[in-house]
Amino acid sequence: MGFDEMYAVNSQVDSGQSSAARSHYQAYAEWLARQVDATMQARRAEAEVIFRRVGITFAVYGEKDEDGSGTERLIPFDVIPRIISSTEWAGLQRGLTQRVAALNRFVHDVYHGQEILKEGLIPSEQVLQNVQFRPEMMGVNVPGNIYSHISGIDIVRAANAQGGGDYYVLEDNLRVPSGVSYMIEDRKMMMRLFPDLFSTYSVAPVAHYPDLLLETLRDASPGGRSQPNVVVLTPGMYNSAYFEHAFLAQQMGVELVEGKDLFVKDRYVYMRTTRGPKQVDVIYRRVDDDFLDPAAFRVDSTLGCAGLMDAYKAGHVTVCNAIGTGVADDKSIYPYVPAMIEFYLGEKPILNNVPTYMCRKPEDLAYTLAHLGELVVKQVHG
């Protein structure tokens, strides 16, 4: 059931009375009622002009413009903000932390003891025959047993019987999560267009995200070097999220590299520079597993670095997120995450999954086929 973030259920929105707003939207509703429609439309147009001028766009694969080139779209921007109270955010944070901890434990288990498979909580074939399962990672230890250093967990909210809203996890993204730069740019735009709102509300900052990201990446460095060399590995300027790759590298003050900028010698990774080779300790990769190392995965890849997997297995370089994390974010594994939380952490899930039907089960398949028009069907690889 849909959930109205701003107004309480059964409230008379058309009356224009700000008292209809939920408590944490009260001040905003009063502010919005004072705004002129033409002014809000002008601000929205201003945002689009600035985004286009700066080049804050993303490419849409499969769509072509009239010249036959890939379609580029502006980042989504809504002049009406989604306000989350500090209490709600604290609950979300606990639930997300719990979920990511269990997912990391699962990935480690899959590539080591496979205890959850032995217990029969997840069918072995869904993991071991999944195209995202990487046999090359069996027995490989990663720093701190952390596989997903950066996780993108998609959240939705649905109305409940009490008139409030419950959060649900829609999907987990652990391989190459993308989109955080657009969130940061959206916040900058809101502060530029509506600075008065930020004096009305005490808004949690997001501008320090690149600092937190760099700290996380440095902490993942092998060997305990005091000043590890971190790079962002991009497929190149034609990738749909290239703006984000360049943005994060610039904000962190690290090098943005392509596969051709790297080479491996004696199982160490080096970056080519004008002053000679420089050892690389941590690679924040924005390249899928298949293309990371033509010597280990796809031989036709020109996006990666030959020998990277050997250096990685030797413990001479950290790849974030770890190779093989995709086995945990495949849609066929998603229904089992609540069971993972109980198995690895001994806790009940704080955040629930969206109700899900698994078409490998005859009764679920029958229901799905009978209600296709009401459901979202997702591809699985396991």
C-alpha positions in Angstrom: 0.0 0.0 0.0 1.3 3.5 -0.9 2.5 5.7 1.9 2.2 9.5 2.0 5.5 10.7 3.5 4.3 14.3 4.2 0.6 14.0 5.1 -1.1 11.8 7.6 -3.7 9.3 6.4 -7.2 10.7 5.8 -6.0 14.3 6.3 -7.6 17.0 4.2 -4.7 18.1 2.1 -6.8 20.2 -0.2 -7.8 22.4 2.7 -4.3 23.9 2.7 -4.1 23.5 6.5 -0.5 22.7 7.5 -1.9 20.9 10.6 -2.5 18.0 8.2 1.2 17.4 7.8 3.0 14.7 9.8 4.9 16.2 12.8 8.3 16.2 11.2 6.9 17.9 8.1 5.0 20.6 10.0 7.5 23.4 9.5 8.1 22.4 5.9 4.4 22.4 5.1 4.0 25.9 6.5 7.0 27.1 4.5 5.7 25.4 1.3 2.3 27.0 1.7 4.0 30.4 1.5 5.8 29.7 -1.8 4.5 30.7 -5.2 4.1 28.0 -7.8 6.0 29.9 -10.4 8.9 30.4 -8.1 9.2 26.7 -7.3 9.1 25.8 -11.0 11.8 28.4 -11.7 14.0 26.9 -9.0 13.5 23.4 -10.5 14.5 24.7 -14.0 17.5 26.5 -12.5 18.7 23.2 -11.0 18.4 21.4 -14.3 20.4 24.1 -16.0 23.2 23.9 -13.5 23.3 20.1 -13.5 23.5 20.1 -17.3 26.2 22.8 -17.3 28.3 21.0 -14.8 27.8 17.6 -16.5 26.0 15.8 -13.6 24.4 13.2 -15.8 24.3 9.5 -16.3 24.1 7.4 -19.4 21.2 5.1 -20.1 22.3 1.9 -21.9 20.1 0.6 -24.6 18.5 4.0 -25.4 19.7 6.1 -28.3 19.3 9.7 -29.3 18.6 10.9 -32.8 22.3 10.8 -33.6 22.6 7.1 -32.5 24.5 8.0 -29.4 23.7 6.8 -25.9 21.1 8.8 -24.1 22.2 10.9 -21.2 19.8 12.0 -18.4 20.1 14.5 -15.7 20.2 13.1 -12.1 16.8 12.9 -10.4 16.1 16.0 -8.4 12.9 16.8 -6.5 12.3 20.2 -5.0 10.1 18.5 -2.3 12.6 16.8 0.1 12.0 13.5 1.8 12.4 14.3 5.5 13.3 11.4 7.9 13.3 12.1 11.6 16.3 11.4 13.7 14.4 8.6 15.5 13.5 6.9 12.3 17.0 7.3 10.9 18.5 5.7 14.0 16.2 2.6 13.5 17.1 2.5 9.8 20.8 2.7 10.7 20.5 -0.2 13.1 18.7 -2.3 10.6 21.1 -1.6 7.7 24.1 -2.2 9.9 22.6 -5.6 11.0 21.9 -6.6 7.4 25.3 -5.7 6.0 27.0 -7.5 8.8 25.1 -10.7 8.0 25.8 -10.3 4.3 29.5 -10.0 4.9 29.4 -13.1 7.1 27.6 -14.9 4.4 30.1 -14.0 1.7 33.0 -15.1 4.0 31.2 -18.4 4.8 30.5 -19.1 1.1 34.2 -18.9 0.3 35.3 -20.8 3.4 33.4 -23.3 5.5 30.0 -23.0 3.7 28.2 -23.7 7.0 24.9 -22.1 5.9 24.8 -24.5 2.9 25.6 -27.5 5.1 22.7 -26.5 7.4 20.4 -26.5 4.3 19.2 -22.9 4.9 20.0 -22.0 1.3 20.0 -24.6 -1.5 23.7 -25.2 -2.4 23.0 -25.0 -6.1 21.6 -21.5 -5.8 25.0 -20.4 -4.6 27.6 -22.7 -6.2 26.0 -22.6 -9.6 25.4 -18.9 -9.5 27.2 -17.0 -12.2 28.4 -14.5 -9.5 30.0 -17.2 -7.4 33.8 -17.0 -8.0 35.6 -20.4 -7.3 38.9 -18.4 -7.5 37.9 -16.8 -4.1 37.7 -20.1 -2.2 40.0 -19.9 0.8 41.1 -16.3 0.1 41.2 -14.2 3.2 40.5 -10.5 3.0 41.5 -7.8 5.5 39.1 -7.8 8.5 36.9 -10.4 6.7 35.1 -7.4 5.1 33.9 -8.1 1.6 31.4 -5.3 1.1 33.1 -2.1 2.3 30.5 0.0 0.5 26.9 -1.3 0.3 23.9 0.1 -1.5 20.7 -1.1 0.2 17.5 0.0 -1.6 14.8 1.0 0.8 11.0 1.5 0.3 8.2 2.4 2.7 4.7 1.1 2.7 1.7 2.2 4.8 0.7 0.1 7.8 -2.6 -0.4 9.6 -1.7 2.2 12.2 -1.4 5.0 9.7 2.3 5.1 9.8 4.9 3.6 7.4 7.1 0.6 7.6 10.5 0.4 5.9 11.3 -2.6 3.7 14.5 -3.6 1.9 13.9 -3.8 -1.8 17.3 -5.1 -2.8 21.0 -5.3 -1.8 23.8 -4.0 -4.0 27.2 -5.2 -3.0 29.2 -5.5 -6.2 29.7 -2.0 -7.5 27.1 0.2 -5.7 26.6 3.5 -7.5 24.8 6.8 -7.0 26.2 8.4 -3.8 27.6 11.4 -5.8 24.1 12.3 -7.0 22.9 12.4 -3.4 25.7 14.8 -2.5 25.0 17.0 -5.5 21.3 17.0 -4.8 22.0 18.2 -1.2 24.3 21.0 -2.5 21.5 22.1 -4.9 18.9 22.2 -2.1 21.2 24.3 0.0 21.8 26.6 -3.0 18.1 27.0 -3.9 16.5 26.9 -0.5 19.0 27.9 2.1 16.3 29.1 4.5 15.1 25.5 5.0 18.4 24.6 6.5 18.0 27.1 9.3 14.5 25.8 10.0 15.6 22.1 10.2 18.7 20.6 11.8 19.8 18.6 8.8 22.4 15.8 9.1 25.4 16.6 6.8 26.4 14.4 3.9 29.3 16.5 2.4 31.8 14.6 4.5 31.0 11.3 2.8 34.2 11.3 0.6 36.3 11.6 3.8 34.5 8.7 5.4 35.0 6.7 2.2 38.7 7.4 2.1 39.1 6.4 5.7 37.3 3.1 5.0 39.4 2.4 2.0 42.7 3.2 3.9 41.6 1.0 6.8 41.2 -1.9 4.3 44.9 -1.7 3.2 47.0 -4.8 3.5 50.2 -4.7 5.5 49.3 -1.9 7.8 51.0 0.9 5.8 50.6 4.3 7.4 49.8 6.1 4.2 48.4 3.5 1.8 48.0 4.5 -1.9 44.3 4.4 -2.9 43.1 4.6 -6.4 39.6 4.6 -8.1 39.5 2.1 -11.0 37.0 3.2 -13.7 36.0 1.5 -17.0 36.5 4.9 -18.6 34.6 8.0 -19.7 31.9 6.1 -21.6 30.7 4.3 -18.5 27.2 5.4 -17.3 28.5 6.4 -13.9 31.8 8.1 -15.0 30.8 11.4 -13.4 30.6 9.6 -10.0 34.0 7.9 -10.5 35.7 11.2 -11.3 33.8 13.1 -8.6 34.8 10.6 -5.8 38.4 10.5 -6.9 38.6 14.2 -6.9 36.9 14.6 -3.6 39.1 12.0 -1.9 42.2 13.4 -3.5 43.3 10.1 -5.0 44.1 9.0 -8.6 41.4 8.0 -11.0 42.8 5.2 -13.1 41.9 2.8 -15.9 43.2 -0.7 -16.3 45.8 0.4 -18.8 47.3 2.7 -16.0 48.1 -0.4 -13.9 50.5 -3.3 -14.1 51.5 -6.2 -11.9 55.1 -7.1 -11.1 56.1 -9.9 -8.6 52.5 -10.0 -7.5 52.3 -6.4 -6.5 50.2 -3.8 -8.3 51.7 -0.6 -9.6 50.4 2.6 -11.2 52.2 4.2 -14.0 53.1 7.8 -13.3 55.3 10.5 -14.8 57.7 9.9 -12.0 57.8 6.2 -12.5 55.9 3.2 -11.0 54.0 3.7 -7.7 52.7 0.8 -5.7 49.0 0.6 -5.2 47.6 -0.7 -1.9 43.8 -0.3 -2.3 41.7 -0.3 -5.5 38.2 1.1 -5.2 36.9 -0.7 -8.2 34.0 0.5 -10.3 34.5 -2.4 -12.7 32.6 -5.7 -12.6 34.4 -8.9 -11.6 34.4 -10.3 -15.2 36.5 -7.4 -16.5 39.0 -7.0 -13.6 41.7 -9.4 -14.8 41.9 -10.9 -18.3 44.3 -13.5 -17.0 41.7 -14.8 -14.5 38.3 -13.9 -15.9 37.3 -12.7 -19.3 40.3 -12.9 -21.6 38.9 -10.2 -23.9 38.7 -7.6 -21.2 40.6 -4.4 -21.8 39.2 -2.7 -18.7 41.2 -4.5 -16.0 44.8 -5.4 -15.2 46.4 -8.7 -16.0 47.7 -10.5 -12.9 45.5 -8.5 -10.5 43.9 -11.7 -9.1 47.3 -13.1 -8.2 48.3 -10.0 -6.4 45.0 -10.0 -4.6 45.3 -13.6 -3.5 48.8 -13.0 -2.3 47.5 -10.2 0.0 49.5 -7.5 -1.6 46.5 -5.3 -2.7 42.9 -4.9 -1.4 40.1 -4.7 -3.9 36.9 -2.9 -2.6 34.4 -4.3 -2.8 35.9 -7.7 -2.8 35.8 -10.0 -5.8 33.0 -12.4 -5.5 30.6 -10.3 -3.4 28.0 -10.5 -6.2 27.0 -13.9 -5.0 25.3 -12.2 -2.0 23.3 -9.6 -3.9 21.8 -11.8 -6.6 18.0 -11.7 -6.6 17.8 -15.4 -5.9 19.7 -14.9 -2.6 17.7 -11.9 -1.4 14.8 -14.0 0.1 17.2 -15.8 2.4 18.8 -12.7 4.0 16.4 -12.7 7.0 17.5 -16.3 7.6 21.2 -15.2 7.3 20.7 -12.6 10.0 19.3 -15.2 12.4 22.0 -17.8 11.5 25.1 -15.6 11.7 24.0 -13.0 14.3 21.4 -14.8 16.3 19.1 -11.8 15.9 15.7 -11.1 14.4 15.8 -8.9 11.4 15.1 -5.2 12.1 14.2 -4.5 8.5 12.0 -6.9 6.6 12.2 -7.9 3.0 9.5 -6.9 0.5 7.1 -9.9 0.3 8.7 -12.1 -2.3 7.6 -15.1 -4.4 10.2 -17.6 -5.4 9.2 -19.2 -8.7 11.2 -22.3 -8.0 8.4 -23.2 -5.6 5.3 -24.5 -7.5 2.8 -22.6 -5.4 4.7 -19.3 -5.8 5.0 -19.9 -9.5 1.3 -20.4 -9.8 0.5 -17.3 -7.9 3.0 -15.2 -9.9 1.6 -16.3 -13.2 -1.9 -15.5 -12.1 -0.9 -12.0 -10.9 1.8 -10.9 -13.3 0.2 -7.6 -13.8 0.4 -6.8 -10.1 4.0 -7.9 -9.5 7.6 -6.9 -10.3 9.5 -9.8 -11.8 13.3 -9.8 -11.5 15.9 -11.9 -13.2 18.0 -14.2 -11.0 21.3 -15.9 -11.8 21.2 -18.8 -9.3 
